Amino acid sequence: MLKKKNDYSVIVYFEDGTKPKKWTYVDKLNGFSMFLHKSHSTWKYMNVYNRRSAKYIRRFYRDSFIPAHIQE
């Protein structure tokens, strides 16, 4: 079986009240969090969804451990 890629959609919320942003094709969550630290430093938390079913999976806060992939 082939490995699935871009399994997640992520909505990111910001500390400064900026409108939340959505990314639809996210593969590795830990790499995505590094991108957020670099490019969107005011992010507060992100909600992660299964991209194919739109099912909510989990919320991650800025300073928490974020794995590459989540087992559902």
PDB file of N, CA, C and O in Angstrom, chain B, residues numbered from 101:
ATOM      1  N   MET B 101       0.840  -1.184   0.000  1.00  0.00           N
ATOM      2  CA  MET B 101       0.000   0.000   0.000  1.00  0.00           C
ATOM      3  C   MET B 101       0.885   1.246   0.000  1.00  0.00           C
ATOM      4  O   MET B 101       1.881   1.308   0.721  1.00  0.00           O
ATOM      5  N   LEU B 102       0.524   2.213  -0.793  1.00  0.00           N
ATOM      6  CA  LEU B 102       1.290   3.443  -0.873  1.00  0.00           C
ATOM      7  C   LEU B 102       1.061   4.317   0.351  1.00  0.00           C
ATOM      8  O   LEU B 102      -0.032   4.357   0.915  1.00  0.00           O
ATOM      9  N   LYS B 103       2.115   5.010   0.744  1.00  0.00           N
ATOM     10  CA  LYS B 103       1.999   5.939   1.863  1.00  0.00           C
ATOM     11  C   LYS B 103       1.173   7.137   1.433  1.00  0.00           C
ATOM     12  O   LYS B 103       1.390   7.701   0.361  1.00  0.00           O
ATOM     13  N   LYS B 104       0.235   7.517   2.268  1.00  0.00           N
ATOM     14  CA  LYS B 104      -0.576   8.695   1.978  1.00  0.00           C
ATOM     15  C   LYS B 104       0.243   9.946   2.234  1.00  0.00           C
ATOM     16  O   LYS B 104       1.068   9.980   3.147  1.00  0.00           O
ATOM     17  N   LYS B 105       0.020  10.955   1.442  1.00  0.00           N
ATOM     18  CA  LYS B 105       0.686  12.236   1.645  1.00  0.00           C
ATOM     19  C   LYS B 105      -0.353  13.325   1.764  1.00  0.00           C
ATOM     20  O   LYS B 105      -1.485  13.184   1.301  1.00  0.00           O
ATOM     21  N   ASN B 106       0.046  14.405   2.388  1.00  0.00           N
ATOM     22  CA  ASN B 106      -0.838  15.559   2.545  1.00  0.00           C
ATOM     23  C   ASN B 106      -2.166  15.157   3.175  1.00  0.00           C
ATOM     24  O   ASN B 106      -3.237  15.491   2.669  1.00  0.00           O
ATOM     25  N   ASP B 107      -2.075  14.439   4.280  1.00  0.00           N
ATOM     26  CA  ASP B 107      -3.261  13.896   4.943  1.00  0.00           C
ATOM     27  C   ASP B 107      -4.055  14.927   5.737  1.00  0.00           C
ATOM     28  O   ASP B 107      -5.192  14.654   6.122  1.00  0.00           O
ATOM     29  N   TYR B 108      -3.490  16.095   5.989  1.00  0.00           N
ATOM     30  CA  TYR B 108      -4.104  17.014   6.935  1.00  0.00           C
ATOM     31  C   TYR B 108      -4.500  18.348   6.313  1.00  0.00           C
ATOM     32  O   TYR B 108      -3.871  18.832   5.371  1.00  0.00           O
ATOM     33  N   SER B 109      -5.553  18.921   6.864  1.00  0.00           N
ATOM     34  CA  SER B 109      -5.896  20.326   6.676  1.00  0.00           C
ATOM     35  C   SER B 109      -5.721  20.965   8.048  1.00  0.00           C
ATOM     36  O   SER B 109      -6.048  20.364   9.071  1.00  0.00           O
ATOM     37  N   VAL B 110      -5.205  22.183   8.060  1.00  0.00           N
ATOM     38  CA  VAL B 110      -4.902  22.838   9.327  1.00  0.00           C
ATOM     39  C   VAL B 110      -5.465  24.257   9.317  1.00  0.00           C
ATOM     40  O   VAL B 110      -5.306  24.995   8.344  1.00  0.00           O
ATOM     41  N   ILE B 111      -6.118  24.621  10.404  1.00  0.00           N
ATOM     42  CA  ILE B 111      -6.555  26.002  10.606  1.00  0.00           C
ATOM     43  C   ILE B 111      -5.743  26.562  11.764  1.00  0.00           C
ATOM     44  O   ILE B 111      -5.715  25.991  12.854  1.00  0.00           O
ATOM     45  N   VAL B 112      -5.081  27.690  11.512  1.00  0.00           N
ATOM     46  CA  VAL B 112      -4.172  28.293  12.494  1.00  0.00           C
ATOM     47  C   VAL B 112      -4.797  29.578  13.031  1.00  0.00           C
ATOM     48  O   VAL B 112      -5.289  30.411  12.270  1.00  0.00           O
ATOM     49  N   TYR B 113      -4.767  29.723  14.360  1.00  0.00           N
ATOM     50  CA  TYR B 113      -5.297  30.889  15.040  1.00  0.00           C
ATOM     51  C   TYR B 113      -4.134  31.692  15.623  1.00  0.00           C
ATOM     52  O   TYR B 113      -3.116  31.126  16.020  1.00  0.00           O
ATOM     53  N   PHE B 114      -4.295  33.005  15.670  1.00  0.00           N
ATOM     54  CA  PHE B 114      -3.208  33.902  16.054  1.00  0.00           C
ATOM     55  C   PHE B 114      -3.507  34.649  17.337  1.00  0.00           C
ATOM     56  O   PHE B 114      -4.666  34.906  17.663  1.00  0.00           O
ATOM     57  N   GLU B 115      -2.438  35.003  18.075  1.00  0.00           N
ATOM     58  CA  GLU B 115      -2.558  35.717  19.345  1.00  0.00           C
ATOM     59  C   GLU B 115      -3.110  37.124  19.179  1.00  0.00           C
ATOM     60  O   GLU B 115      -3.849  37.610  20.036  1.00  0.00           O
ATOM     61  N   ASP B 116      -2.758  37.775  18.090  1.00  0.00           N
ATOM     62  CA  ASP B 116      -3.092  39.186  17.915  1.00  0.00           C
ATOM     63  C   ASP B 116      -4.481  39.425  17.318  1.00  0.00           C
ATOM     64  O   ASP B 116      -4.808  40.549  16.938  1.00  0.00           O
ATOM     65  N   GLY B 117      -5.295  38.374  17.236  1.00  0.00           N
ATOM     66  CA  GLY B 117      -6.651  38.536  16.737  1.00  0.00           C
ATOM     67  C   GLY B 117      -6.768  38.561  15.226  1.00  0.00           C
ATOM     68  O   GLY B 117      -7.850  38.815  14.697  1.00  0.00           O
ATOM     69  N   THR B 118      -5.680  38.303  14.522  1.00  0.00           N
ATOM     70  CA  THR B 118      -5.711  38.210  13.066  1.00  0.00           C
ATOM     71  C   THR B 118      -6.658  37.092  12.655  1.00  0.00           C
ATOM     72  O   THR B 118      -6.795  36.095  13.363  1.00  0.00           O
ATOM     73  N   LYS B 119      -7.300  37.257  11.530  1.00  0.00           N
ATOM     74  CA  LYS B 119      -8.226  36.244  11.016  1.00  0.00           C
ATOM     75  C   LYS B 119      -7.490  34.905  10.850  1.00  0.00           C
ATOM     76  O   LYS B 119      -6.375  34.882  10.329  1.00  0.00           O
ATOM     77  N   PRO B 120      -8.096  33.790  11.285  1.00  0.00           N
ATOM     78  CA  PRO B 120      -7.446  32.476  11.141  1.00  0.00           C
ATOM     79  C   PRO B 120      -7.144  32.153   9.675  1.00  0.00           C
ATOM     80  O   PRO B 120      -7.857  32.582   8.768  1.00  0.00           O
ATOM     81  N   LYS B 121      -6.072  31.388   9.467  1.00  0.00           N
ATOM     82  CA  LYS B 121      -5.683  30.978   8.117  1.00  0.00           C
ATOM     83  C   LYS B 121      -5.785  29.465   7.999  1.00  0.00           C
ATOM     84  O   LYS B 121      -5.561  28.730   8.961  1.00  0.00           O
ATOM     85  N   LYS B 122      -6.129  29.019   6.795  1.00  0.00           N
ATOM     86  CA  LYS B 122      -6.289  27.584   6.547  1.00  0.00           C
ATOM     87  C   LYS B 122      -5.287  27.120   5.497  1.00  0.00           C
ATOM     88  O   LYS B 122      -5.080  27.770   4.473  1.00  0.00           O
ATOM     89  N   TRP B 123      -4.671  25.976   5.783  1.00  0.00           N
ATOM     90  CA  TRP B 123      -3.819  25.292   4.821  1.00  0.00           C
ATOM     91  C   TRP B 123      -4.451  23.934   4.565  1.00  0.00           C
ATOM     92  O   TRP B 123      -4.780  23.214   5.508  1.00  0.00           O
ATOM     93  N   THR B 124      -4.625  23.577   3.292  1.00  0.00           N
ATOM     94  CA  THR B 124      -5.363  22.370   2.947  1.00  0.00           C
ATOM     95  C   THR B 124      -4.473  21.140   2.788  1.00  0.00           C
ATOM     96  O   THR B 124      -4.886  20.048   3.181  1.00  0.00           O
ATOM     97  N   TYR B 125      -3.299  21.268   2.243  1.00  0.00           N
ATOM     98  CA  TYR B 125      -2.446  20.111   1.956  1.00  0.00           C
ATOM     99  C   TYR B 125      -1.202  20.144   2.837  1.00  0.00           C
ATOM    100  O   TYR B 125      -0.174  20.700   2.451  1.00  0.00           O
ATOM    101  N   VAL B 126      -1.303  19.546   4.025  1.00  0.00           N
ATOM    102  CA  VAL B 126      -0.182  19.505   4.966  1.00  0.00           C
ATOM    103  C   VAL B 126       0.234  18.056   5.145  1.00  0.00           C
ATOM    104  O   VAL B 126      -0.605  17.192   5.401  1.00  0.00           O
ATOM    105  N   ASP B 127       1.534  17.785   5.010  1.00  0.00           N
ATOM    106  CA  ASP B 127       2.028  16.417   5.139  1.00  0.00           C
ATOM    107  C   ASP B 127       2.560  16.164   6.551  1.00  0.00           C
ATOM    108  O   ASP B 127       1.966  15.395   7.307  1.00  0.00           O
ATOM    109  N   LYS B 128       3.661  16.797   6.907  1.00  0.00           N
ATOM    110  CA  LYS B 128       4.272  16.577   8.224  1.00  0.00           C
ATOM    111  C   LYS B 128       3.958  17.751   9.141  1.00  0.00           C
ATOM    112  O   LYS B 128       4.302  18.897   8.849  1.00  0.00           O
ATOM    113  N   LEU B 129       3.306  17.448  10.242  1.00  0.00           N
ATOM    114  CA  LEU B 129       2.858  18.502  11.152  1.00  0.00           C
ATOM    115  C   LEU B 129       4.018  19.198  11.851  1.00  0.00           C
ATOM    116  O   LEU B 129       3.967  20.409  12.070  1.00  0.00           O
ATOM    117  N   ASN B 130       5.059  18.457  12.202  1.00  0.00           N
ATOM    118  CA  ASN B 130       6.194  19.095  12.881  1.00  0.00           C
ATOM    119  C   ASN B 130       6.916  20.067  11.942  1.00  0.00           C
ATOM    120  O   ASN B 130       7.342  21.137  12.377  1.00  0.00           O
ATOM    121  N   GLY B 131       7.056  19.717  10.684  1.00  0.00           N
ATOM    122  CA  GLY B 131       7.651  20.629   9.708  1.00  0.00           C
ATOM    123  C   GLY B 131       6.774  21.849   9.479  1.00  0.00           C
ATOM    124  O   GLY B 131       7.273  22.959   9.294  1.00  0.00           O
ATOM    125  N   PHE B 132       5.465  21.636   9.491  1.00  0.00           N
ATOM    126  CA  PHE B 132       4.531  22.748   9.335  1.00  0.00           C
ATOM    127  C   PHE B 132       4.637  23.702  10.522  1.00  0.00           C
ATOM    128  O   PHE B 132       4.567  24.918  10.342  1.00  0.00           O
ATOM    129  N   SER B 133       4.803  23.170  11.728  1.00  0.00           N
ATOM    130  CA  SER B 133       4.933  24.047  12.905  1.00  0.00           C
ATOM    131  C   SER B 133       6.223  24.866  12.832  1.00  0.00           C
ATOM    132  O   SER B 133       6.250  26.015  13.274  1.00  0.00           O
ATOM    133  N   MET B 134       7.289  24.288  12.279  1.00  0.00           N
ATOM    134  CA  MET B 134       8.533  25.055  12.098  1.00  0.00           C
ATOM    135  C   MET B 134       8.312  26.192  11.094  1.00  0.00           C
ATOM    136  O   MET B 134       8.818  27.299  11.282  1.00  0.00           O
ATOM    137  N   PHE B 135       7.562  25.913  10.039  1.00  0.00           N
ATOM    138  CA  PHE B 135       7.197  26.962   9.075  1.00  0.00           C
ATOM    139  C   PHE B 135       6.418  28.071   9.773  1.00  0.00           C
ATOM    140  O   PHE B 135       6.670  29.251   9.529  1.00  0.00           O
ATOM    141  N   LEU B 136       5.470  27.703  10.642  1.00  0.00           N
ATOM    142  CA  LEU B 136       4.688  28.711  11.359  1.00  0.00           C
ATOM    143  C   LEU B 136       5.564  29.562  12.268  1.00  0.00           C
ATOM    144  O   LEU B 136       5.392  30.779  12.330  1.00  0.00           O
ATOM    145  N   HIS B 137       6.504  28.934  12.977  1.00  0.00           N
ATOM    146  CA  HIS B 137       7.409  29.691  13.857  1.00  0.00           C
ATOM    147  C   HIS B 137       8.207  30.718  13.057  1.00  0.00           C
ATOM    148  O   HIS B 137       8.455  31.828  13.528  1.00  0.00           O
ATOM    149  N   LYS B 138       8.604  30.340  11.855  1.00  0.00           N
ATOM    150  CA  LYS B 138       9.433  31.218  11.041  1.00  0.00           C
ATOM    151  C   LYS B 138       8.619  32.299  10.323  1.00  0.00           C
ATOM    152  O   LYS B 138       9.009  33.467  10.322  1.00  0.00           O
ATOM    153  N   SER B 139       7.497  31.920   9.715  1.00  0.00           N
ATOM    154  CA  SER B 139       6.755  32.841   8.852  1.00  0.00           C
ATOM    155  C   SER B 139       5.551  33.507   9.513  1.00  0.00           C
ATOM    156  O   SER B 139       5.119  34.573   9.073  1.00  0.00           O
ATOM    157  N   HIS B 140       5.012  32.902  10.551  1.00  0.00           N
ATOM    158  CA  HIS B 140       3.824  33.436  11.231  1.00  0.00           C
ATOM    159  C   HIS B 140       4.047  33.328  12.736  1.00  0.00           C
ATOM    160  O   HIS B 140       3.394  32.537  13.416  1.00  0.00           O
ATOM    161  N   SER B 141       4.959  34.116  13.239  1.00  0.00           N
ATOM    162  CA  SER B 141       5.437  33.964  14.614  1.00  0.00           C
ATOM    163  C   SER B 141       4.387  34.239  15.688  1.00  0.00           C
ATOM    164  O   SER B 141       4.609  33.902  16.851  1.00  0.00           O
ATOM    165  N   THR B 142       3.261  34.834  15.336  1.00  0.00           N
ATOM    166  CA  THR B 142       2.244  35.138  16.347  1.00  0.00           C
ATOM    167  C   THR B 142       1.175  34.056  16.444  1.00  0.00           C
ATOM    168  O   THR B 142       0.127  34.292  17.044  1.00  0.00           O
ATOM    169  N   TRP B 143       1.409  32.879  15.873  1.00  0.00           N
ATOM    170  CA  TRP B 143       0.379  31.835  15.941  1.00  0.00           C
ATOM    171  C   TRP B 143       0.238  31.332  17.372  1.00  0.00           C
ATOM    172  O   TRP B 143       1.217  31.243  18.113  1.00  0.00           O
ATOM    173  N   LYS B 144      -0.980  31.008  17.743  1.00  0.00           N
ATOM    174  CA  LYS B 144      -1.296  30.577  19.106  1.00  0.00           C
ATOM    175  C   LYS B 144      -1.557  29.069  19.158  1.00  0.00           C
ATOM    176  O   LYS B 144      -0.971  28.368  19.983  1.00  0.00           O
ATOM    177  N   TYR B 145      -2.430  28.570  18.285  1.00  0.00           N
ATOM    178  CA  TYR B 145      -2.713  27.135  18.216  1.00  0.00           C
ATOM    179  C   TYR B 145      -3.220  26.779  16.829  1.00  0.00           C
ATOM    180  O   TYR B 145      -3.605  27.648  16.046  1.00  0.00           O
ATOM    181  N   MET B 146      -3.211  25.481  16.542  1.00  0.00           N
ATOM    182  CA  MET B 146      -3.725  25.013  15.255  1.00  0.00           C
ATOM    183  C   MET B 146      -4.631  23.813  15.479  1.00  0.00           C
ATOM    184  O   MET B 146      -4.345  22.938  16.297  1.00  0.00           O
ATOM    185  N   ASN B 147      -5.718  23.792  14.741  1.00  0.00           N
ATOM    186  CA  ASN B 147      -6.624  22.656  14.735  1.00  0.00           C
ATOM    187  C   ASN B 147      -6.295  21.815  13.508  1.00  0.00           C
ATOM    188  O   ASN B 147      -6.167  22.340  12.402  1.00  0.00           O
ATOM    189  N   VAL B 148      -6.159  20.514  13.709  1.00  0.00           N
ATOM    190  CA  VAL B 148      -5.779  19.605  12.629  1.00  0.00           C
ATOM    191  C   VAL B 148      -6.981  18.740  12.266  1.00  0.00           C
ATOM    192  O   VAL B 148      -7.675  18.210  13.134  1.00  0.00           O
ATOM    193  N   TYR B 149      -7.207  18.612  10.962  1.00  0.00           N
ATOM    194  CA  TYR B 149      -8.333  17.841  10.429  1.00  0.00           C
ATOM    195  C   TYR B 149      -7.829  16.827   9.415  1.00  0.00           C
ATOM    196  O   TYR B 149      -6.802  17.042   8.771  1.00  0.00           O
ATOM    197  N   ASN B 150      -8.554  15.720   9.275  1.00  0.00           N
ATOM    198  CA  ASN B 150      -8.285  14.783   8.194  1.00  0.00           C
ATOM    199  C   ASN B 150      -8.723  15.465   6.908  1.00  0.00           C
ATOM    200  O   ASN B 150      -9.882  15.860   6.775  1.00  0.00           O
ATOM    201  N   ARG B 151      -7.809  15.602   5.967  1.00  0.00           N
ATOM    202  CA  ARG B 151      -8.113  16.344   4.751  1.00  0.00           C
ATOM    203  C   ARG B 151      -9.210  15.685   3.919  1.00  0.00           C
ATOM    204  O   ARG B 151     -10.028  16.378   3.313  1.00  0.00           O
ATOM    205  N   ARG B 152      -9.234  14.373   3.886  1.00  0.00           N
ATOM    206  CA  ARG B 152     -10.180  13.663   3.028  1.00  0.00           C
ATOM    207  C   ARG B 152     -11.598  13.614   3.607  1.00  0.00           C
ATOM    208  O   ARG B 152     -12.574  13.730   2.865  1.00  0.00           O
ATOM    209  N   SER B 153     -11.715  13.443   4.921  1.00  0.00           N
ATOM    210  CA  SER B 153     -13.042  13.324   5.534  1.00  0.00           C
ATOM    211  C   SER B 153     -13.489  14.593   6.254  1.00  0.00           C
ATOM    212  O   SER B 153     -14.656  14.707   6.628  1.00  0.00           O
ATOM    213  N   ALA B 154     -12.587  15.542   6.453  1.00  0.00           N
ATOM    214  CA  ALA B 154     -12.841  16.795   7.185  1.00  0.00           C
ATOM    215  C   ALA B 154     -13.111  16.556   8.670  1.00  0.00           C
ATOM    216  O   ALA B 154     -13.630  17.439   9.352  1.00  0.00           O
ATOM    217  N   LYS B 155     -12.766  15.388   9.169  1.00  0.00           N
ATOM    218  CA  LYS B 155     -12.963  15.052  10.585  1.00  0.00           C
ATOM    219  C   LYS B 155     -11.889  15.749  11.439  1.00  0.00           C
ATOM    220  O   LYS B 155     -10.699  15.712  11.124  1.00  0.00           O
ATOM    221  N   TYR B 156     -12.345  16.381  12.522  1.00  0.00           N
ATOM    222  CA  TYR B 156     -11.421  17.013  13.467  1.00  0.00           C
ATOM    223  C   TYR B 156     -10.587  15.929  14.137  1.00  0.00           C
ATOM    224  O   TYR B 156     -11.110  14.894  14.551  1.00  0.00           O
ATOM    225  N   ILE B 157      -9.263  16.183  14.242  1.00  0.00           N
ATOM    226  CA  ILE B 157      -8.369  15.205  14.866  1.00  0.00           C
ATOM    227  C   ILE B 157      -7.874  15.709  16.219  1.00  0.00           C
ATOM    228  O   ILE B 157      -8.066  15.054  17.243  1.00  0.00           O
ATOM    229  N   ARG B 158      -7.234  16.884  16.213  1.00  0.00           N
ATOM    230  CA  ARG B 158      -6.593  17.340  17.448  1.00  0.00           C
ATOM    231  C   ARG B 158      -6.177  18.805  17.342  1.00  0.00           C
ATOM    232  O   ARG B 158      -6.014  19.347  16.249  1.00  0.00           O
ATOM    233  N   ARG B 159      -6.010  19.433  18.515  1.00  0.00           N
ATOM    234  CA  ARG B 159      -5.495  20.799  18.598  1.00  0.00           C
ATOM    235  C   ARG B 159      -4.083  20.753  19.169  1.00  0.00           C
ATOM    236  O   ARG B 159      -3.802  20.012  20.112  1.00  0.00           O
ATOM    237  N   PHE B 160      -3.202  21.556  18.583  1.00  0.00           N
ATOM    238  CA  PHE B 160      -1.838  21.695  19.079  1.00  0.00           C
ATOM    239  C   PHE B 160      -1.577  23.154  19.393  1.00  0.00           C
ATOM    240  O   PHE B 160      -1.899  24.042  18.603  1.00  0.00           O
ATOM    241  N   TYR B 161      -0.980  23.396  20.574  1.00  0.00           N
ATOM    242  CA  TYR B 161      -0.604  24.742  20.964  1.00  0.00           C
ATOM    243  C   TYR B 161       0.843  25.000  20.566  1.00  0.00           C
ATOM    244  O   TYR B 161       1.618  24.071  20.337  1.00  0.00           O
ATOM    245  N   ARG B 162       1.182  26.264  20.491  1.00  0.00           N
ATOM    246  CA  ARG B 162       2.488  26.710  20.004  1.00  0.00           C
ATOM    247  C   ARG B 162       3.673  26.013  20.688  1.00  0.00           C
ATOM    248  O   ARG B 162       4.603  25.586  20.005  1.00  0.00           O
ATOM    249  N   ASP B 163       3.657  25.893  21.988  1.00  0.00           N
ATOM    250  CA  ASP B 163       4.808  25.360  22.717  1.00  0.00           C
ATOM    251  C   ASP B 163       4.685  23.879  23.065  1.00  0.00           C
ATOM    252  O   ASP B 163       5.453  23.377  23.885  1.00  0.00           O
ATOM    253  N   SER B 164       3.736  23.174  22.460  1.00  0.00           N
ATOM    254  CA  SER B 164       3.580  21.748  22.744  1.00  0.00           C
ATOM    255  C   SER B 164       4.370  20.901  21.751  1.00  0.00           C
ATOM    256  O   SER B 164       4.788  21.386  20.699  1.00  0.00           O
ATOM    257  N   PHE B 165       4.566  19.637  22.096  1.00  0.00           N
ATOM    258  CA  PHE B 165       5.228  18.701  21.183  1.00  0.00           C
ATOM    259  C   PHE B 165       4.264  18.395  20.034  1.00  0.00           C
ATOM    260  O   PHE B 165       3.097  18.072  20.257  1.00  0.00           O
ATOM    261  N   ILE B 166       4.765  18.501  18.816  1.00  0.00           N
ATOM    262  CA  ILE B 166       3.944  18.240  17.636  1.00  0.00           C
ATOM    263  C   ILE B 166       4.618  17.138  16.819  1.00  0.00           C
ATOM    264  O   ILE B 166       5.702  17.354  16.277  1.00  0.00           O
ATOM    265  N   PRO B 167       3.997  15.965  16.721  1.00  0.00           N
ATOM    266  CA  PRO B 167       4.595  14.860  15.964  1.00  0.00           C
ATOM    267  C   PRO B 167       4.449  15.089  14.462  1.00  0.00           C
ATOM    268  O   PRO B 167       3.680  15.950  14.034  1.00  0.00           O
ATOM    269  N   ALA B 168       5.183  14.321  13.669  1.00  0.00           N
ATOM    270  CA  ALA B 168       5.088  14.425  12.218  1.00  0.00           C
ATOM    271  C   ALA B 168       3.727  13.973  11.721  1.00  0.00           C
ATOM    272  O   ALA B 168       3.126  14.608  10.855  1.00  0.00           O
ATOM    273  N   HIS B 169       3.247  12.863  12.279  1.00  0.00           N
ATOM    274  CA  HIS B 169       1.961  12.302  11.867  1.00  0.00           C
ATOM    275  C   HIS B 169       1.173  11.877  13.113  1.00  0.00           C
ATOM    276  O   HIS B 169       1.748  11.634  14.174  1.00  0.00           O
ATOM    277  N   ILE B 170      -0.147  11.794  12.963  1.00  0.00           N
ATOM    278  CA  ILE B 170      -1.030  11.411  14.063  1.00  0.00           C
ATOM    279  C   ILE B 170      -1.723  10.124  13.678  1.00  0.00           C
ATOM    280  O   ILE B 170      -2.228   9.986  12.564  1.00  0.00           O
ATOM    281  N   GLN B 171      -1.746   9.177  14.609  1.00  0.00           N
ATOM    282  CA  GLN B 171      -2.508   7.955  14.390  1.00  0.00           C
ATOM    283  C   GLN B 171      -3.959   8.213  14.765  1.00  0.00           C
ATOM    284  O   GLN B 171      -4.248   8.648  15.880  1.00  0.00           O
ATOM    285  N   GLU B 172      -4.864   7.950  13.845  1.00  0.00           N
ATOM    286  CA  GLU B 172      -6.289   8.176  14.135  1.00  0.00           C
ATOM    287  C   GLU B 172      -6.928   6.940  14.689  1.00  0.00           C
ATOM    288  O   GLU B 172      -8.121   6.944  14.992  1.00  0.00           O
TER     289      GLU B 172
END
